[in-house]
Amino acid sequence: MADFLGSQCDYCRLSITLGQRWAREKIYDPSFNSRDSSYRCYHAEPFEGQDRSCWERHEMQREMFRTAGQAA
C-alpha cells in the first residue's frame, strides 16, 4: 500500500504518492479580483514507458494554447 501525499495530479488525475517528485503551480483566480491563490500539482517524473512527465505535458499544452492565441 502506497502512502499518499494527499494531492492529485491535475494532468492525469492520479494520486501523487510519498517519494514521487512533483511540481506545483501557483494559480491566482482573476474572477475574484483578489490575491487569493490556489495550487495545481503535477507529477515531475515521467511514468515508465513515457517520454515526458505530466508537468512537461502540461507546459507543452499551455504553450500550444498561448501560441495558437497569438496566431488568431
JOLINQUI-V81210 format. One record per residue. D_CENTER is the distance of its C-alpha to the mean C-alpha in Angstrom with 1 decimal. Layout:
D_CENTER / D_CENTER
This chain:
24.2 / 20.9 / 20.1 / 16.9 / 14.8 / 14.8 / 11.1 / 9.3 / 6.2 / 5.0 / 5.5 / 8.7 / 9.6 / 11.4 / 12.2 / 11.2 / 14.8 / 16.7 / 17.1 / 13.8 / 12.1 / 8.6 / 6.7 / 6.6 / 6.6 / 9.9 / 10.8 / 14.5 / 16.1 / 18.9 / 20.7 / 21.8 / 23.0 / 22.3 / 20.5 / 18.7 / 15.0 / 12.2 / 8.9 / 5.5 / 4.7 / 3.6 / 7.0 / 8.6 / 11.6 / 12.6 / 14.5 / 18.2 / 19.4 / 16.2 / 16.2 / 12.5 / 9.5 / 6.4 / 5.0 / 8.4 / 8.5 / 5.9 / 8.1 / 11.1 / 10.8 / 10.5 / 13.4 / 15.4 / 15.3 / 16.4 / 19.2 / 20.2 / 20.7 / 22.9 / 25.0 / 25.9
